[in-house]
Amino acid sequence: LQWNKRPGAILDASCILARIILDDSQQVQQAKLYDGKFNFEISNRLTSTKLNQIFQTIKDSLENILAGYSYSEPYFRERLKSNV
């Protein structure tokens, strides 16, 4: 490893901490892209019977959707229906 930052240095977002220096770069294998599909399970996260906890869980989920954190289209629709 060749360190780019010293211990105790102030780090910015996405700054490079170190680089790997290889002895033989011919032995490095290329990473393969995964082109399969991931299985998303829509689970019912409402395990509580207390109304304030149910409200808070659904409110957090809807705020995450409005902030842009959501599943892709077929899963998004199911998740939104289960929350609303």
N, CA, C and O atoms as a Tinker XYZ file with bonds, in Angstrom:
   336  protein
     1  N      0.830000   -1.190000    0.000000    73     2
     2  CA     0.000000    0.000000    0.000000    64     1     3
     3  C      0.870000    1.247000    0.000000    63     2     4     5
     4  O      1.880000    1.324000    0.700000    81     3
     5  N      0.464000    2.203000   -0.785000    73     3     6
     6  CA     1.110000    3.511000   -0.765000    64     5     7
     7  C      0.076000    4.482000   -0.203000    63     6     8     9
     8  O     -0.930000    4.777000   -0.848000    81     7
     9  N      0.337000    4.970000    0.998000    73     7    10
    10  CA    -0.619000    5.828000    1.680000    64     9    11
    11  C     -0.588000    7.244000    1.108000    63    10    12    13
    12  O      0.484000    7.817000    0.913000    81    11
    13  N     -1.763000    7.800000    0.843000    73    11    14
    14  CA    -1.877000    9.172000    0.365000    64    13    15
    15  C     -2.196000   10.136000    1.506000    63    14    16    17
    16  O     -1.898000   11.327000    1.412000    81    15
    17  N     -2.789000    9.637000    2.566000    73    15    18
    18  CA    -3.146000   10.465000    3.722000    64    17    19
    19  C     -2.397000    9.953000    4.949000    63    18    20    21
    20  O     -2.237000    8.747000    5.140000    81    19
    21  N     -1.948000   10.881000    5.763000    73    19    22
    22  CA    -1.266000   10.512000    7.000000    64    21    23
    23  C     -2.289000   10.222000    8.093000    63    22    24    25
    24  O     -3.422000   10.697000    8.008000    81    23
    25  N     -1.918000    9.453000    9.120000    73    23    26
    26  CA    -2.832000    9.230000   10.239000    64    25    27
    27  C     -3.195000   10.555000   10.903000    63    26    28    29
    28  O     -2.329000   11.389000   11.170000    81    27
    29  N     -4.475000   10.733000   11.161000    73    27    30
    30  CA    -4.954000   11.958000   11.790000    64    29    31
    31  C     -5.304000   13.055000   10.807000    63    30    32    33
    32  O     -5.712000   14.141000   11.218000    81    31
    33  N     -5.153000   12.792000    9.504000    73    31    34
    34  CA    -5.471000   13.805000    8.492000    64    33    35
    35  C     -6.980000   13.997000    8.403000    63    34    36    37
    36  O     -7.745000   13.072000    8.678000    81    35
    37  N     -7.399000   15.175000    8.026000    73    35    38
    38  CA    -8.819000   15.466000    7.844000    64    37    39
    39  C     -9.238000   14.916000    6.490000    63    38    40    41
    40  O     -8.607000   15.197000    5.472000    81    39
    41  N    -10.312000   14.129000    6.488000    73    39    42
    42  CA   -10.758000   13.467000    5.271000    64    41    43
    43  C    -11.957000   14.188000    4.676000    63    42    44    45
    44  O    -12.865000   14.607000    5.394000    81    43
    45  N    -11.948000   14.326000    3.371000    73    43    46
    46  CA   -13.088000   14.854000    2.639000    64    45    47
    47  C    -13.883000   13.678000    2.085000    63    46    48    49
    48  O    -13.415000   12.540000    2.099000    81    47
    49  N    -15.083000   13.961000    1.599000    73    47    50
    50  CA   -15.879000   12.914000    0.970000    64    49    51
    51  C    -15.171000   12.428000   -0.286000    63    50    52    53
    52  O    -14.696000   13.230000   -1.091000    81    51
    53  N    -15.105000   11.151000   -0.446000    73    51    54
    54  CA   -14.513000   10.448000   -1.598000    64    53    55
    55  C    -13.023000   10.718000   -1.797000    63    54    56    57
    56  O    -12.536000   10.637000   -2.925000    81    55
    57  N    -12.296000   11.035000   -0.740000    73    55    58
    58  CA   -10.852000   11.220000   -0.900000    64    57    59
    59  C    -10.161000    9.850000   -0.915000    63    58    60    61
    60  O    -10.647000    8.896000   -0.307000    81    59
    61  N     -9.056000    9.768000   -1.597000    73    59    62
    62  CA    -8.308000    8.519000   -1.731000    64    61    63
    63  C     -7.351000    8.402000   -0.555000    63    62    64    65
    64  O     -6.513000    9.276000   -0.333000    81    63
    65  N     -7.483000    7.310000    0.196000    73    63    66
    66  CA    -6.643000    7.095000    1.372000    64    65    67
    67  C     -5.322000    6.436000    1.011000    63    66    68    69
    68  O     -4.270000    6.798000    1.538000    81    67
    69  N     -5.387000    5.458000    0.098000    73    67    70
    70  CA    -4.179000    4.710000   -0.257000    64    69    71
    71  C     -4.350000    4.111000   -1.642000    63    70    72    73
    72  O     -5.458000    4.027000   -2.173000    81    71
    73  N     -3.238000    3.700000   -2.210000    73    71    74
    74  CA    -3.242000    3.009000   -3.500000    64    73    75
    75  C     -2.535000    1.671000   -3.320000    63    74    76    77
    76  O     -1.594000    1.548000   -2.536000    81    75
    77  N     -3.002000    0.684000   -4.052000    73    75    78
    78  CA    -2.371000   -0.630000   -4.018000    64    77    79
    79  C     -1.330000   -0.688000   -5.128000    63    78    80    81
    80  O     -1.642000   -0.438000   -6.292000    81    79
    81  N     -0.110000   -1.015000   -4.769000    73    79    82
    82  CA     0.958000   -1.182000   -5.754000    64    81    83
    83  C      1.196000   -2.684000   -5.894000    63    82    84    85
    84  O      1.562000   -3.357000   -4.930000    81    83
    85  N      0.987000   -3.195000   -7.098000    73    83    86
    86  CA     1.059000   -4.631000   -7.339000    64    85    87
    87  C      2.454000   -5.041000   -7.780000    63    86    88    89
    88  O      3.142000   -4.302000   -8.484000    81    87
    89  N      2.864000   -6.242000   -7.351000    73    87    90
    90  CA     4.134000   -6.797000   -7.807000    64    89    91
    91  C      4.031000   -7.251000   -9.261000    63    90    92    93
    92  O      4.926000   -7.000000  -10.067000    81    91
    93  N      2.927000   -7.922000   -9.582000    73    91    94
    94  CA     2.730000   -8.414000  -10.944000    64    93    95
    95  C      1.308000   -8.076000  -11.374000    63    94    96    97
    96  O      0.357000   -8.734000  -10.951000    81    95
    97  N      1.163000   -7.071000  -12.198000    73    95    98
    98  CA    -0.172000   -6.626000  -12.607000    64    97    99
    99  C     -0.823000   -7.586000  -13.597000    63    98   100   101
   100  O     -2.012000   -7.444000  -13.885000    81    99
   101  N     -0.084000   -8.556000  -14.124000    73    99   102
   102  CA    -0.648000   -9.523000  -15.064000    64   101   103
   103  C     -1.557000  -10.528000  -14.363000    63   102   104   105
   104  O     -2.388000  -11.162000  -15.014000    81   103
   105  N     -1.415000  -10.684000  -13.046000    73   103   106
   106  CA    -2.212000  -11.660000  -12.314000    64   105   107
   107  C     -3.542000  -11.093000  -11.824000    63   106   108   109
   108  O     -4.332000  -11.812000  -11.213000    81   107
   109  N     -3.791000   -9.832000  -12.080000    73   107   110
   110  CA    -5.044000   -9.214000  -11.650000    64   109   111
   111  C     -6.161000   -9.654000  -12.585000    63   110   112   113
   112  O     -6.015000   -9.605000  -13.806000    81   111
   113  N     -7.281000  -10.087000  -12.001000    73   111   114
   114  CA    -8.426000  -10.510000  -12.797000    64   113   115
   115  C     -9.445000   -9.380000  -12.864000    63   114   116   117
   116  O     -9.656000   -8.658000  -11.890000    81   115
   117  N    -10.066000   -9.239000  -14.017000    73   115   118
   118  CA   -11.093000   -8.224000  -14.186000    64   117   119
   119  C    -12.353000   -8.646000  -13.434000    63   118   120   121
   120  O    -12.697000   -9.828000  -13.400000    81   119
   121  N    -13.023000   -7.694000  -12.846000    73   119   122
   122  CA   -14.291000   -7.968000  -12.181000    64   121   123
   123  C    -15.377000   -8.160000  -13.233000    63   122   124   125
   124  O    -15.386000   -7.484000  -14.262000    81   123
   125  N    -16.284000   -9.079000  -12.966000    73   123   126
   126  CA   -17.377000   -9.345000  -13.896000    64   125   127
   127  C    -18.615000   -8.586000  -13.435000    63   126   128   129
   128  O    -18.943000   -8.574000  -12.248000    81   127
   129  N    -19.292000   -7.959000  -14.378000    73   127   130
   130  CA   -20.530000   -7.265000  -14.058000    64   129   131
   131  C    -21.633000   -8.279000  -13.811000    63   130   132   133
   132  O    -21.762000   -9.263000  -14.539000    81   131
   133  N    -22.423000   -8.031000  -12.782000    73   131   134
   134  CA   -23.562000   -8.895000  -12.480000    64   133   135
   135  C    -24.754000   -8.387000  -13.265000    63   134   136   137
   136  O    -25.202000   -7.259000  -13.062000    81   135
   137  N    -25.269000   -9.217000  -14.165000    73   135   138
   138  CA   -26.406000   -8.785000  -14.969000    64   137   139
   139  C    -27.682000   -9.522000  -14.596000    63   138   140   141
   140  O    -28.682000   -9.429000  -15.307000    81   139
   141  N    -27.656000  -10.247000  -13.496000    73   139   142
   142  CA   -28.850000  -10.930000  -13.026000    64   141   143
   143  C    -29.764000   -9.974000  -12.274000    63   142   144   145
   144  O    -29.498000   -8.774000  -12.192000    81   143
   145  N    -30.831000  -10.515000  -11.734000    73   143   146
   146  CA   -31.769000   -9.691000  -10.982000    64   145   147
   147  C    -31.663000  -10.035000   -9.504000    63   146   148   149
   148  O    -31.383000  -11.173000   -9.129000    81   147
   149  N    -31.891000   -9.032000   -8.683000    73   147   150
   150  CA   -31.925000   -9.232000   -7.247000    64   149   151
   151  C    -33.358000   -9.517000   -6.827000    63   150   152   153
   152  O    -34.297000   -8.933000   -7.367000    81   151
   153  N    -33.522000  -10.404000   -5.874000    73   151   154
   154  CA   -34.852000  -10.724000   -5.370000    64   153   155
   155  C    -35.173000   -9.810000   -4.203000    63   154   156   157
   156  O    -34.573000   -9.912000   -3.132000    81   155
   157  N    -36.122000   -8.919000   -4.422000    73   155   158
   158  CA   -36.566000   -8.030000   -3.361000    64   157   159
   159  C    -37.797000   -8.636000   -2.714000    63   158   160   161
   160  O    -38.780000   -8.941000   -3.389000    81   159
   161  N    -37.736000   -8.805000   -1.423000    73   159   162
   162  CA   -38.904000   -9.270000   -0.700000    64   161   163
   163  C    -39.519000   -8.102000    0.023000    63   162   164   165
   164  O    -38.852000   -7.404000    0.787000    81   163
   165  N    -40.785000   -7.895000   -0.220000    73   163   166
   166  CA   -41.503000   -6.851000    0.490000    64   165   167
   167  C    -42.020000   -7.489000    1.771000    63   166   168   169
   168  O    -42.950000   -8.295000    1.748000    81   167
   169  N    -41.417000   -7.127000    2.862000    73   167   170
   170  CA   -41.820000   -7.709000    4.134000    64   169   171
   171  C    -42.602000   -6.687000    4.938000    63   170   172   173
   172  O    -42.409000   -5.479000    4.799000    81   171
   173  N    -43.462000   -7.181000    5.759000    73   171   174
   174  CA   -44.247000   -6.306000    6.614000    64   173   175
   175  C    -43.414000   -5.995000    7.845000    63   174   176   177
   176  O    -43.211000   -6.858000    8.700000    81   175
   177  N    -42.929000   -4.752000    7.936000    73   175   178
   178  CA   -42.046000   -4.376000    9.033000    64   177   179
   179  C    -42.825000   -3.929000   10.262000    63   178   180   181
   180  O    -42.232000   -3.582000   11.284000    81   179
   181  N    -44.141000   -3.935000   10.168000    73   179   182
   182  CA   -44.945000   -3.469000   11.288000    64   181   183
   183  C    -45.116000   -4.611000   12.279000    63   182   184   185
   184  O    -46.086000   -5.365000   12.202000    81   183
   185  N    -44.194000   -4.735000   13.191000    73   183   186
   186  CA   -44.253000   -5.813000   14.163000    64   185   187
   187  C    -44.867000   -5.353000   15.470000    63   186   188   189
   188  O    -45.193000   -6.173000   16.328000    81   187
   189  N    -45.026000   -4.062000   15.626000    73   187   190
   190  CA   -45.553000   -3.523000   16.867000    64   189   191
   191  C    -47.060000   -3.333000   16.764000    63   190   192   193
   192  O    -47.609000   -3.198000   15.670000    81   191
   193  N    -47.715000   -3.324000   17.908000    73   191   194
   194  CA   -49.143000   -3.030000   17.941000    64   193   195
   195  C    -49.404000   -1.638000   18.488000    63   194   196   197
   196  O    -50.552000   -1.200000   18.563000    81   195
   197  N    -48.337000   -0.938000   18.870000    73   195   198
   198  CA   -48.495000    0.413000   19.407000    64   197   199
   199  C    -48.637000    1.399000   18.254000    63   198   200   201
   200  O    -47.838000    1.392000   17.318000    81   199
   201  N    -49.659000    2.245000   18.330000    73   199   202
   202  CA   -49.964000    3.153000   17.233000    64   201   203
   203  C    -48.849000    4.148000   16.960000    63   202   204   205
   204  O    -48.582000    4.473000   15.803000    81   203
   205  N    -48.192000    4.638000   18.007000    73   203   206
   206  CA   -47.132000    5.619000   17.773000    64   205   207
   207  C    -45.944000    4.999000   17.044000    63   206   208   209
   208  O    -45.303000    5.672000   16.236000    81   207
   209  N    -45.638000    3.737000   17.310000    73   207   210
   210  CA   -44.534000    3.076000   16.617000    64   209   211
   211  C    -44.894000    2.761000   15.167000    63   210   212   213
   212  O    -44.056000    2.881000   14.274000    81   211
   213  N    -46.150000    2.356000   14.935000    73   211   214
   214  CA   -46.604000    2.106000   13.568000    64   213   215
   215  C    -46.566000    3.400000   12.768000    63   214   216   217
   216  O    -46.088000    3.418000   11.634000    81   215
   217  N    -47.068000    4.483000   13.354000    73   215   218
   218  CA   -47.065000    5.778000   12.679000    64   217   219
   219  C    -45.645000    6.215000   12.350000    63   218   220   221
   220  O    -45.379000    6.661000   11.234000    81   219
   221  N    -44.734000    6.093000   13.303000    73   219   222
   222  CA   -43.357000    6.537000   13.090000    64   221   223
   223  C    -42.668000    5.719000   11.998000    63   222   224   225
   224  O    -41.920000    6.269000   11.191000    81   223
   225  N    -42.915000    4.414000   11.969000    73   223   226
   226  CA   -42.315000    3.550000   10.951000    64   225   227
   227  C    -42.803000    3.921000    9.552000    63   226   228   229
   228  O    -42.007000    4.038000    8.620000    81   227
   229  N    -44.115000    4.104000    9.414000    73   227   230
   230  CA   -44.676000    4.462000    8.107000    64   229   231
   231  C    -44.248000    5.859000    7.704000    63   230   232   233
   232  O    -43.954000    6.099000    6.533000    81   231
   233  N    -44.207000    6.784000    8.646000    73   231   234
   234  CA   -43.776000    8.159000    8.359000    64   233   235
   235  C    -42.328000    8.170000    7.870000    63   234   236   237
   236  O    -42.011000    8.848000    6.893000    81   235
   237  N    -41.452000    7.427000    8.538000    73   235   238
   238  CA   -40.050000    7.348000    8.110000    64   237   239
   239  C    -39.932000    6.761000    6.705000    63   238   240   241
   240  O    -39.145000    7.238000    5.888000    81   239
   241  N    -40.720000    5.724000    6.433000    73   239   242
   242  CA   -40.682000    5.097000    5.115000    64   241   243
   243  C    -41.140000    6.065000    4.027000    63   242   244   245
   244  O    -40.516000    6.140000    2.969000    81   243
   245  N    -42.213000    6.800000    4.273000    73   243   246
   246  CA   -42.704000    7.760000    3.284000    64   245   247
   247  C    -41.739000    8.927000    3.109000    63   246   248   249
   248  O    -41.588000    9.434000    1.997000    81   247
   249  N    -41.086000    9.363000    4.179000    73   247   250
   250  CA   -40.087000   10.429000    4.054000    64   249   251
   251  C    -38.893000    9.963000    3.226000    63   250   252   253
   252  O    -38.330000   10.742000    2.456000    81   251
   253  N    -38.504000    8.696000    3.378000    73   251   254
   254  CA   -37.416000    8.154000    2.563000    64   253   255
   255  C    -37.803000    8.103000    1.086000    63   254   256   257
   256  O    -36.976000    8.368000    0.214000    81   255
   257  N    -39.068000    7.762000    0.811000    73   255   258
   258  CA   -39.537000    7.747000   -0.574000    64   257   259
   259  C    -39.490000    9.151000   -1.155000    63   258   260   261
   260  O    -39.038000    9.337000   -2.285000    81   259
   261  N    -39.951000   10.146000   -0.395000    73   259   262
   262  CA   -39.939000   11.524000   -0.877000    64   261   263
   263  C    -38.516000   12.056000   -1.041000    63   262   264   265
   264  O    -38.277000   12.935000   -1.869000    81   263
   265  N    -37.576000   11.533000   -0.265000    73   263   266
   266  CA   -36.180000   11.960000   -0.377000    64   265   267
   267  C    -35.467000   11.283000   -1.549000    63   266   268   269
   268  O    -34.327000   11.626000   -1.863000    81   267
   269  N    -36.137000   10.317000   -2.200000    73   267   270
   270  CA   -35.542000    9.673000   -3.366000    64   269   271
   271  C    -34.987000    8.291000   -3.105000    63   270   272   273
   272  O    -34.446000    7.665000   -4.016000    81   271
   273  N    -35.108000    7.802000   -1.886000    73   271   274
   274  CA   -34.631000    6.457000   -1.576000    64   273   275
   275  C    -35.792000    5.492000   -1.783000    63   274   276   277
   276  O    -36.647000    5.356000   -0.907000    81   275
   277  N    -35.830000    4.827000   -2.922000    73   275   278
   278  CA   -36.934000    3.918000   -3.191000    64   277   279
   279  C    -36.456000    2.764000   -4.064000    63   278   280   281
   280  O    -35.356000    2.792000   -4.615000    81   279
   281  N    -37.305000    1.757000   -4.176000    73   279   282
   282  CA   -37.026000    0.604000   -5.024000    64   281   283
   283  C    -37.359000    0.944000   -6.469000    63   282   284   285
   284  O    -37.941000    1.992000   -6.750000    81   283
   285  N    -36.986000    0.053000   -7.383000    73   283   286
   286  CA   -37.356000    0.251000   -8.784000    64   285   287
   287  C    -38.862000    0.027000   -8.950000    63   286   288   289
   288  O    -39.532000   -0.384000   -8.002000    81   287
   289  N    -39.389000    0.286000  -10.118000    73   287   290
   290  CA   -40.827000    0.456000  -10.328000    64   289   291
   291  C    -41.725000   -0.689000   -9.867000    63   290   292   293
   292  O    -42.663000   -0.397000   -9.125000    81   291
   293  N    -41.544000   -1.941000  -10.220000    73   291   294
   294  CA   -42.551000   -2.906000   -9.756000    64   293   295
   295  C    -42.565000   -3.050000   -8.235000    63   294   296   297
   296  O    -43.620000   -3.292000   -7.649000    81   295
   297  N    -41.420000   -2.906000   -7.599000    73   295   298
   298  CA   -41.349000   -3.044000   -6.149000    64   297   299
   299  C    -41.792000   -1.761000   -5.452000    63   298   300   301
   300  O    -42.346000   -1.804000   -4.354000    81   299
   301  N    -41.549000   -0.636000   -6.088000    73   299   302
   302  CA   -41.933000    0.653000   -5.512000    64   301   303
   303  C    -43.443000    0.734000   -5.340000    63   302   304   305
   304  O    -43.926000    1.179000   -4.299000    81   303
   305  N    -44.187000    0.311000   -6.349000    73   303   306
   306  CA   -45.649000    0.392000   -6.300000    64   305   307
   307  C    -46.203000   -0.463000   -5.159000    63   306   308   309
   308  O    -47.099000   -0.027000   -4.435000    81   307
   309  N    -45.672000   -1.681000   -4.996000    73   307   310
   310  CA   -46.125000   -2.560000   -3.914000    64   309   311
   311  C    -45.796000   -1.965000   -2.551000    63   310   312   313
   312  O    -46.613000   -2.008000   -1.631000    81   311
   313  N    -44.607000   -1.416000   -2.430000    73   311   314
   314  CA   -44.173000   -0.832000   -1.158000    64   313   315
   315  C    -45.022000    0.389000   -0.796000    63   314   316   317
   316  O    -45.392000    0.579000    0.362000    81   315
   317  N    -45.324000    1.207000   -1.799000    73   315   318
   318  CA   -46.136000    2.389000   -1.562000    64   317   319
   319  C    -47.550000    2.002000   -1.147000    63   318   320   321
   320  O    -48.124000    2.625000   -0.253000    81   319
   321  N    -48.119000    0.978000   -1.786000    73   319   322
   322  CA   -49.464000    0.518000   -1.413000    64   321   323
   323  C    -49.487000   -0.013000    0.012000    63   322   324   325
   324  O    -50.451000    0.211000    0.743000    81   323
   325  N    -48.434000   -0.714000    0.409000    73   323   326
   326  CA   -48.412000   -1.264000    1.769000    64   325   327
   327  C    -48.259000   -0.171000    2.819000    63   326   328   329
   328  O    -48.698000   -0.340000    3.956000    81   327
   329  N    -47.638000    0.955000    2.449000    73   327   330
   330  CA   -47.469000    2.053000    3.402000    64   329   331
   331  C    -48.694000    2.946000    3.484000    63   330   332   333
   332  O    -49.023000    3.468000    4.550000    81   331
   333  N    -49.358000    3.118000    2.372000    73   331   334
   334  CA   -50.509000    4.024000    2.361000    64   333   335
   335  C    -51.745000    3.231000    2.653000    63   334   336
   336  O    -52.841000    3.789000    2.695000    81   335
